[in-house]
Structures are given as structure tokens and as C-alpha cells.
Amino acid sequence: MKFGFVLPKGDARTAADCAYKAEQAGWDGFFVWEPVWGIDAWVCLTAAAMRTKRIRLGTLLSPISRMRPWKLASETATLDHLSNGRVILSVGLGAVDTGFEAFGEVTNRKTRAELLDEGLQILTGLWSGQPFEFSGKHYKISQTTFQPPPPPVQQPRIPIWVVGAWPSEKSMRRALHYDGLLPNILEDGEVRMTPPSPDEVREIKSYIDQNRSEPTPFDIIVEGDTSANTREEATAIIEAYQEVGATWWIESLWSLETPEEILEHIRLGPPPTR
């Protein structure tokens, strides 16, 4: 089991300071969210990369449907080189209530899913090298040969974690093509706001084992908040997920307000396991 911490708020300097302290405290990953309008995620992660040496750096998450895939390919590959291969990219449809409509972004779920699928194809295609071209429903790219950047350090690609709505077959199949699953649970056609239970993760792990054919490693990532628990209680929670196949726990404390509160929790380090 690996442990990540997602920064609930703060500027690039805060991100750099928190990532540095997270690395010292034994966290395995440091993540930031990517807003429609706000503090830029990739500037934050770049600042974090300059202060750290080991910890993985990523987004949680990047809604590709409202992004230019070639810009995201540039940002991720550039940061992967700067960090010596420490980038993780998390993707999904995103939350439309975070400003999509206000800025004229696509809000239709089906269209956003199409843009996500095409965006991922473009992203991984550009990472693979040039010449590259693409023709889809939403994007058309002529063959590109102009000043090609080097491919990412990580091969066969930067790890991509994909949100999957369990038990939606289409959503799960998308995630299985990549490197990790951020599971959401569907209930009565709507995404439940609470994390999956260990029993649900066990079901999801069984589905993955039966349906994923790629030989590369695959992560199952669970987000949660153990801040209200004792260290012993937190350990029991984490180990229950570890036993059923989860490989990452992301501590997500969205209620924290100040850099001091955030650093206090980071310094505690990840929940201990036996």
C-alpha cells in the first residue's frame, strides 16, 4: 500500500512547501486538483518538483474534456523530465459544478466522455513520439513533425489513473486500458459521495482480474479521510482496504483551511500499517 496526500487549497509556494514536508514525513505521493479557473495545478507541481527528490507528483484530477490534450501532453511530459519520472496523471469527467457552465465548457455527460476518450488517445499518442496524426469525432490533428519534444521519462507512459463508475461496464472498460482506477460507486444512476467500502473494492478487484489483459501494473486508488480517527483506527481502516486489493490510499482533507492546518496533518505522516 502506498499513501498520498491531496492539497485541499493553497498557492504554488504552499504546494512546494507541503510537498517537501510530505516527502520528509514518508508520504509516497503529493497531489493537487485542477480547477477551471484558479491556482494552476501544473505550476504548483513544478514548484513541488523543484523542492523534492522522491515523492510522486500528480493531479487529482484533470478533466480532459475541457482541456487541449496537446497542451496537457506538453505539461505532463515536461514535468516528467523535470522530476526525473515522478508524474502521475489522474483523469475523469470532472465536476460540472466547479465552473464548467460559467466558462462555456461542455456539460453534457456523453460529450464529455467522448472528449475524454479522444483526449486520452491524443495524449498517449503524442507521448509516444512523432510523427503523429489523429482523426476523431471531436479532434482532427494533421501529422506533426515540428520540434518534437522528447518522450516522457516513464515508459511505456506516464501512469494514467482513470475514474471509473462501478458497476458501469463502459466506464470500467475505459479505466482498464490504462494504469489505475479511482472507483466511484453508482447508486440509482447517481455517483455516491462516499468512498467504496472494502467489500465493494473486493468486487472491483475481482472484475479487474477477470477483464484486464494488459501485462503492466494496475493500481486501485481509494480516497478517504482518517483525520478523525486514532492512529490505531486509521491503521485498521487502511489494512481493510489493503487486504482486498487497494494499492493506494489518498488522504483527502478538503475541510482544511490554512497552510498551518495542512502542514500539521502532513507532518503526522501516512497511517501506519502492521
Protein Blocks (a to p, Z undefined) as FASTA:
>chain_A
ZZddddfbdcfklmmmmmmmmmmnopabdcddddfbdcdfklmmmmmmmmpmkbccdddd
ddfklpcfklmmmmmmmmmmmnnopaccdddebjaknopmmnopafbfklmmmmmmmmmm
mmmmmmnopcdddddfkbccdddfehpacddfbdcbdcdddddddfbfklmmmmmmmnbd
cddddeehiacfbdcdfklmmmmmmmmmmmmmbfbdcdddddddfklpcfklmmmmmmmm
mmnopabdcdddfkbmbfklmmmmmmnopaddZZ
